[in-house]
Amino acid sequence: MNTEKISEYFGSLVFGDDAMKERLPKDVYFALKETIRNGKDLDLNIANAVAHAMKQWALENGATHYTHWFQPMTGITAEKHDSFITPTKDGKMILSFSGKELVKGEPDASSFPSGGLRATFEARGYTAWDPTSYAFLKDETLCIPTAFCSYSGAVLDKKTPLLRSMELLKKQALRIVKLFGHDEIINIYPTVGPEQEYFLIDRALFEKRKDLKYTGRTLIGARPPKGQELDDHYFGNLRPRVSAYMQDLDKELWKLGIYSKTRHNEVSPSQHEMAPVYTTTNIACDHNQLTMEIMKKVADKHGLTCLLHEKPFAGLNGSGKHNNFSLSTDKGTNLLEPGDNPKDNAQFLLFLVAIIKAVDEYQDLLRVSVASCGNDHRLGANEAPPAIVSMFLGDELTDILEDISEGRIAVGVEKTSMVLGVHVLPDFPKDTTDRNRTSPLAFTGNKFEFRMLGSSMSVSDTNTIINTIVAKSLKIFADRLESADDFDVEMRNIVKDTYKKHKRIIFNGNNYCEDWIEEAKKRGLSNLKSSVEAIPSFVEEKNIKLFEEFGILSREEMHSRCDISFEHYEKSVNIEALTLIDMINKEILPACQNYMGNLSASLNQTKSLIPNVNINSSLRMVKSIAILIENLSLKIKDLEINVEKAKEKKTTQERANYFYYKVCPLMDSVRLISDDLELMIPYKEWPIPVYGALLYSV
């Protein structure tokens, strides 16, 4: 039995506040904390002292190298390792790590996506230490979270815009709270808790599926007799291998200071979820990138594979990443906490309508932030919100805003008690809102839950956009309030006018319902069903002006990101199509032809031995298989031709569009025929593991 206490190893691989207090001189420690708290420049002498202490701590914990850990536009992390070894004149060595090496690195920038901002021969890039996110140890390497930019200063990563947006939101939110008399508040920061869904399958079976290895999802595969129809997997008992995996995963995450809190089975067989405690947004984003990496590594140790694709299995629920966000002050106040009576909480209502305004005006940006090849298979598939962005507030909050907008005197509604009818359980306080699992963006008591993110995606882009658009609303409100003759009257007018103008974005009903699509259209809400439809919205003029106004991204940087998104889409579908062609030509067709030949030979032998036997049904089966094989051969040839045609298009957008509108439908057609064949071929003759084996073998 493992008696090691969590408190003994939690954060043991992090150069966090306790390690800094213990190892840094007081003046250095407080100077660093001031930098973290208020974004002040760090003196090189301070940086040298921090670097020395950080190096000593890392060496004592077994590290041999250090790396600037950054998040390029690939959506995953990157790192270049350098050892602490420095040669001396006498041919020996010392272990050194300077403040200059801590603060700034120089990785090659030529091989990372830049969307045209950099030519291949322009290789120089810089990483800059983000002191707000603690350094940590991974694989005997000291990892230093950093931002990443080109030689010319162009932003090439996901962290830099996020940090800028956080600073912007802090500035505008502080203006609002100080107008309400809260001069004691010095800092406001957005917080995030990203729930992470994933699948676990047996590693040996994974290795036998080229589609899973190359693309993360099954490109072919018939549904098993039993899927998720009985709802018997959700919150069900954990299987021993899964439980052992989750225990190890928690331990590894806790060592890295990641607040892994909740674990459970999800709806689909072999699908699971982990959820962390909320923390500051940029740290939460770093932690989620680490979480996805650690999930895969721990799975390998257990003979499993962790799938983070949004739709690994057709016909079953896909995996998302619910981005729960809120706003907190340095005094521990949640600015999205309505309190006992939301009607009397003017500050809360002001922040609430700021978010309503932001989401309505920039719904296209939120949609773009979740655009990906994988997420296209999930959004609107009755396990995830549709591509239409809307907000759920619940009846009580909506009624309050309606009363204010119509000038009615609202009667306060106290929180009531929900009696459960079970004597051994205490009464639970009833929240002011129910939960709506179909809503893309639901208010859940003291936070908003954005449910559109795909499971494999970085949460940085979404939160950069949320921070920026909310800050824009708050700036407009603060400008009005600071120049108002009567603060109270102006504040009420802002709440009233904003809700009236933007209430079309609020929908408290079933977002899966077909009627909602028509209703949303009448309201003028956008419905960008695919990534190729959504991505161009990013560079619409209003969105460029927004990001340029606040210095989050330049026009050129936004266009480059748009181009990177198209490029990633076309390359992803191209890989899927080539993988599908390879599997059909080299595995599926040969197996089916071999089975058909053996079956035909067996029938002929039976007929010769028993002349009067009736083999008509078997002959019909052979004929059906033959027709399907012929159709599959023709369809795969058509797919091959169109993959080549897609590559002939001149721009990334044109190629992405061709892949979406021409290649993807052909891939679906190939899948239908292949799946029909799978249902006719015995398991032992089918060349790859089927859904039943993949989903129920762990």
N, C-alpha and C positions, 0 to 999 in steps of 0.2 A: 504493500500500500504506500502510495506517495504521500509523505507527510510534510512536504515542502509547502510553506505558506505563500499565498499569492503576494502578500505584502513584502516578502523577502526578495522577490524577483521582479515585481512590477516596475517597469521603467529602468531595469538594470542595464539595458543596452542603449540608454538615452543620456546624453550629456545635458541633463535638464537642470532645473532650478536648484535642486539639492546638491548636485555635483558641482555646480558653479559656486554656490555658497561655500562649499567645503574647500574648494581649490583656488578660488580667485581672491586676491586682496580686496578688502572692502571697497576701496575707491574704484577699483576696476569693475567689481560686481555691480555697483550702483550706476556706474557710467554705462555699462552694457544694458542694464535694465531700463535706463532712461532712453537709450536708443530704441529698445524694443517697444517701450510704452509710447513714446512720442515721435519716433521716426527721426531722431537727431543723428547727424553724421558721427561716425565712430573714428576717434583719433587713432593713428597708426600705432602709437605706443600701447594703447588699450588693446588694439587688435593683436599685437605681438604677445601681450600677456595672456589673452584669451587663447590664442593659438598654442602657446606653450602648455597651458593647463589642459587643454583639449587633447593635445598629443600625449601627454603623460597618462591621462585617464584612458585613452584608447590603447596605448601600449600595455598598460596594466591589465587590460581586458582582452589581450591577445591579438590586437590589430597589428598589421604589418604595412598597410597601405591606407591612403586616403583618397577620396574622390569627391568632386563637385557633382552632386546628384540633382539632375534637372529634368524638366518636362517639356521636351520639344513638341512640335506639332504632329508627331506620330500618334499621340494619344497615350503613349506609355512613357516610362522613364528612361533616362540615359545616364551613363557613368563612364568615366575614363579613370583608371586606377594608377596612382603614383605611389611608390614606396616612400617611407620616411628616410630611406638611406641617402646620405650625402657623402661623397668621397672626400678624403683629406689628402694633404700634400704628401704624407708619408705612405700612401697606398692603402690606408685603412679607411674606416668610415665612421660617421656619427649619425645619429638619428635626429633629424631636425624638421621643423614645421613652423614657418614664419607667419606673421600677421598678413603679409602680402599674399602668401599662398592661400591663407584662409579666406581672405576677402575677394580675391580675384583669381579665376582660372582661364585657360585658353584652349578649349577643345576645338577640334576641326568642325567647322560649320558647313562644309560643302556638301555633306551627304545627308543632311537633314532637310525635310520639306521647307521650302521658303516661298513657294508660290511666285517665283520670279524676282524676289527681292535680292537674291544673290545668284551670281553665275557659278558654275561648277569650279572654275579656277579661283574664285574668291573664297578662300578657305577659312580665313581668320574669323573666329567667334570668341565671345567672352562669356564667362559665367560670373555672377556676382552673388555673394553670400546674402541669404535672407535670414537675419538674426532672430526674426520673430518665430521661426520654426526650428526646433532644437535639432542639433546634430545627433546621429545615432550610429550604432554598429550593425553591420550586416556582412556576413561571410568574411569575418576578420578584416573588415575595411571600415574606416571612419567615413561615414556619408554626411556630407554637408549640403543641406538644401540650398539651392541657388536659383537665380533667374538666369536667362540665357538670351543674348542678343548678338547681332552681327558686328563686324568691325565698324560699320557706319552708324551703329546704334539702333538699327531696325529690330523690332521685337520678334523673336523667333520661338517663343515659348508660350505656355499657358499660365505660368505663375505671375509674370510681370503685369499683364492687364488685370489679373485678379487683385494683386496688391494695390494697384492704382485705384481700382473700383472700391476697395475697402476703405482706403483713405478718403475718397470722395464721399462715400456714404457716411462715414464718421463726421466729416465736416458739416454736411447738411443736416444730419440728425441732431448734432449738438446745437445748431442754431434753433431748432424747434424746441428741444427740451429746456434750453435756457430761457426761451420766451415764456415758458410755463413756470419759471422761477427756480429751476434746478441748477443753480450755479455750482453746486458741489460736484456735479458730474464732469469728469475730465475726458473720459474716453467712452466711445460707443463702438461696438463691433458686431458684425453679423455672425451668427452661429449656425452651424449645419450639423445634421446627423444623417448621413447617407445610408439607408438600409440597402443591403447587398444580397441579391438573389443569385443562385448558382445551381448547377447540376453536378452530381458525382456519378461517374460510371467506372466500371472496371477497366483498369489500364490495359490489360491484355486484349480486351475487345476493342478498345479505342485504337490500338495499334493496327487492327485489321480493317479499319475504315479510313480510306484515303480522304474522304470528304471531311470527316471530323479532324483529321490531322492537319489538313491544309486550309480549311475554311472555318472550322469551329462549329459547323452545323451539318446535319444529314441532308444531302442533296437528293437522295432517294430513300424510300422506306415506307412500307405499308403500315397502317395503324395496327397495333396488336388487338386481340379480342377484348382485352381490358385496358382502359386508359385511366382517366381521372373521373369517370362517370359517378362512382360511388362516394366521392369526396372522403375517401378513407385514408388518404395520406396526409392531408392538411392537419398540422398539430398532432399527428399520430406519434406512436412510440418510435424512438430512434432505433434503427438497426444497429447491431453491435459495431460493425465497421464504421458506420457513419458517426456513431457516438464517440468512438475512439479518435476519429479524425477531428471532430469538433473540439474535443478536449485538448488535443495537441495544438489545434489552430488557436484556440483561446490563449493557451500558454505562450505561444510564440508572439502573438499580438500584444499580450500584456507586457512581455519583456521589452517591447518597443514603445510602451506607453500608450498603446491604442486601447481605448475604452470599449472593448468588445463586451456587449451587455446581454444581448438576446440571441438565442439560436433555436431554430425549429424547422420542422418539415413544412414545405410549401405545398401547393395544390397538386402539381404534377408529380407522378412517380419519379423518384430520384432527384427531386428538386428541393432545395433547402434555402434558408435565409439566415444571415447574421445582421445584427443592428448594433451600432455603437452609441455611446452617450454623446450628446452634443458637445461640440467644442468650436473654438474660433475657426472661421471659414477656411483660411489658407492652411491651417494645421489639419483640419478635417479633410481637405483635398489631398494633402500630402499623405495622410493616414490611409485614405481610401486607395491611393495608388499602391501603397505598401501592402494593404490588405489583399488586393487582387494578386499581387506577386506571391505573397506568403501562402495564400489559398492554394495556388498551383504547386508550390514546393512541398507543402505538407501533404497534399494529395499524392504526390509521387512516392513519398515515404510509406504510404499506406497501400500501395498498389492500385491507386485510384487516379482518375484524371478529373480535374475540375474544369467544367465548361462554363464560360462566362458569356458566350454568344447569346444574343437576345432571343433567338428561336432555334435551339438545337434540334428540336423534334417537331415536325409538322403535325397539326391536329391536337397538340397539347399546349398547355400554357407556356409562354415564354418567360424570360427573366428581365426584370427591370431593376432600377435603382431609385428608390424614393428619396428625394432630396428635401428633407425637413429643415426649413430655415426660419430664423427669428432674429430679433435685434436685442442685444443686451448692453447694459451700462456697466461701468467699472464698479458700481455700487451693488451689483447683483440684481438689478431690476430688468425684467423682460418687458420691453416696450410693446409687445403684442399680447400682453396679459390683460384681458378686459376687466378683471376684478370682480367684485360681487355684483355690481350693477353697471353694465357697459354703457347705459344711457348717460350716466353721470361722469363717465370717464372721457372727458373731451380729448385728452392727449392720445388715448388709445384710438378714438374714432378718427383723429387726424391722420395718424400713421396708417390706419386701416384704409381710408379712402385714397391715401397716397399710393398704396399698393394697387388698389382697384384701378386708379387712373393709369398707373404705369403698365399694368398688364393689358388693359384695353388698348392703349396707344401703341404698345410694342409687342403685341401678341405674335407678330411674325418673327421677331427676334427670339422669343422663347421657343417657338417652333423650330427655328434654325438650330438652336443650341442642342437639340436632340435628334438632329438629322443624321442618319447613317444608313448604310446598306443593311445592316442587321436589324436596326430598329424599324425599318419599313415593314418587316414581316410581323412585327409585334403590335404596333399602334393600330387601334381600332379592331383588334382581333378578339374582342370580348374577354380579354384578360388584362387589358391595358386601356388607358383612355384613348379616345379617337384623336385624330390629328387636329381637331378643332380645339383651340385653347379657350377655356372658360374657367370660372371660379365658383366654388361652393362656399357659402357663408353659413348656411343653416337658417331655419325659419326665424329664430329670435333676432339675430343680428340683421337679417334682411328686413324684418318688420321695423326694427329701430330706425334703420336708414330710410325706409319708406316714410315713416312718421316724420322724420326730420325734413325730408325733401318736400313733403306736402304741407309742412307747417302745422301738423297736428301736435297736440300736447301728448306726449307719450307717457304712459303709466309704467313705473318701474316694475320689473319682473324679477323677483328674488329667485335665487337658485333653489330648486326643489330637491326633495330626496327621492331616489328611486328605490322603492321597497322591493327586494328580491324575492320575498316570500319564503326564505330559508332562515330559520331562527339562528343557526350557528354562524351565519355571515352578518357582518354589520351592514347598516344602510350605506349605500354609496352616494356621494353627492353627484347629482345629475349635471353633466356638462351643459353649457349654453348652446352647444351644437352637437348634432349627431355626426357620425363619420360617413363620408360618401366615397366609396372605393372606386367609383366610376369616373370621378372628377379628375381632370388634369391637375387642378390646383385647388386644394381643399383647406379651408381654415379648420383646425382641429383643437381649438381651445386656447392655445397660446403660441401657435406657430402655423405656418403654411406648409402643406405637403405637396410638393411638385412631383407627380407620378409618371411623367413622360420619359424620363431618362432611361436609356438602355443600360443593361447590366455591365457591359464591357467599357462604357464610356467614362472619360474623365469628368468629374463634376465641376471642374474649373470654369469651363465656358459658360455653363448655365448660371453659375453664381456670379461671374463677372457681369453678365447681362442683368440679372436680378438686382445686384447692387447698383448698377449704373442707372437703370430706368427708375428705380425707387428714389435714388438720390436726385434725379431730375425733378420728380414730383415734389419732393421735400424742398428743393431750392425755390421752386415757384411759390410754394406755400409760405416759406420763410420770407421771401421778398415781399409778399402781400402783407403778412402779419407785421413785419418790422416797420412798414410805412403806414400802417392803419391808424386812424384816429381812435377807433374803439376796438381793442383787441378781441373782446368777447364776441361782438357782432360780426367782425370779419372772420373769426374762427368758425362761427356757426354757418356763415355764408359759404365758406370754403367747403365744409362738409356737405352742406345741402347742394350746392352747385355741382360739385365734383361727382357726387353719387348720381344725380339726375342725368348728367352728361354721359356717364360711363357705366350705368347699371346694366346695359345690354350684355356685358361680359359675365354677369352673375347668372348661374343656372344651378338650381338646387335639385334637379331631377336626375333621371337615369341617362347618363351620357352614352350608354350602349344602344339606346332606343333609336330606331330609324327616324322617328318623328323629330328627334333633336337635330338631325342633319338639316332638315327643311326649315326648322325654326331658327337655327343658327344662320342659315342663308338669309332669311328674312331680316334678321337683326344686323346683317352686314358683317358677320364674323368671317374670318378667313378659314378656308379648309384646304390646307396644303398637304395633300394626301401622301406625297412621296418626297424623298430627299431632293430629287432633281427639281421638283417644283418649289421646294422651300429654300434651298441654298441661295438663289439669286436675291431673295429678300434681304439678305445680310448687307448688301451693298446698295440698297435703295437710298436715295438722297437723304431722307429724314434720319435714317440710321447712321449714315456717315457723319452727318452734322452732330448728332448726339455724341458719338464717340470722340469726334474732333473737339467739340466744345469743352469737354472735360479732360482732354489729353489722355484718354484710355488707349486709343489706337489711331493712327493716321489713316488717311484715305488709301494710301498705297498699302499699308499693312492690312487693311480690311479687304481690299481686292485680292491680296495675296492669299489670305485665309479662305476666301471664297474659291479661289483656284485650287488650293490644297484640298478642300472638301470635295470638289468635283473629281480631282485626280484620285483621291482615296476611294471614292465611289466606283469609278470606272475600273481601277485596278482590282478592287475587291470582287466585283462581278466577273471580271475577266478570269481571275483565279478560280472562281467557282465554276465558270463555264468550262475551262480547260480541265479542271478536276473531274467534272461530270462526264465530259467526252472520254477522258482516260478510263474512268471506271466502267462506262458502258461498253467501250470497244474492247477493253482488255480483261474485264471480269464478267460483266452481266451477259453480254451477247455470247461469248464462248460457252459459258455455263448453260445458258438456255438452249443453244444449238446442240450441245453435247447431250443434255437431257432429252431433247426432242428426238435426236438420233437413236439414243438407247431405247427410248420408249417405242419408236417405230420398229426397231429391230426386234424388240420383245413381242410386239403385236404380230409381226410377220411370223415369228417362231411359234407363237401360240396358235395362229391360224393354220400353220402347216401341221402341227401336232394334233390339233382338234379342229378339223375342217368346218364343223357346223356351229362353232362357238360364235356368239354375237359380240363383236368388238366395235359396234357402231359408236357407242358413247366414248370409248377410248380414242377412236379415230377423229371424232369431233374435237376432242381435247387436243390432239396433235395438230389438227387444222387450226384451232384457235391460237395455239402457241406459235405456229408458223406465221400466222397473220400478224400477231403482235411483234414477233421478231422482225418481220419485214417492215412494219410501221416504225419500229424503234430505229432500225437501220437508216431509214429515210429521214426520220426526224433528227437523228444525231448528225447526219450529213448536213442538213439544213442549218443546224446549230453551228457547226464548224464554219460554214460559209459566212454566217452573219457575225461570228466573232471576228473574223478577218475584216469584214466590212466596217465593223465598229472602229477598228484600229486605223482605218483610212481617214476618219474624220479629223479635221484640222485642230480644233480646240478641245480642251478638257471638258467643257460644258457640252459640246456636241457629241463627244464620245460617251459621256455619262448618260446623256439623253438616249442615244442609240442603244446602249446596253439596257437601259430601263424599259424602253418602249418596244424593242425588238428582241433582244437576247433573253431577257428575263421571262417573257411569255413562252419562248421556245423551251427554255429550261423547265418550266412548269409542265409543258406538254410531254417532254421526255420523261419527266418524273411520273406522270400519270400512267404511261405505257409500262414503264419499268415496274411500278407498283402493282399493276395488273398481273404482270408476269410473276412477280414474287408470290402472289397469292395462289398461283397455279403450280409452282415448283416446290418439291419437298425441301424441308429445311436443310437436310444433309447435302442437297445439291446446290443450294443457294450459296454463292461464293463469299458473302460478307455477313457479319452478325446482324440479325434482324432487331426490330424495335423491342420485342419481348425480352430478348437476351440483354440488350443494352440497359433497359429500364428496370429490370427486376433481378439483376445478378449481384447487386451489392448487398 
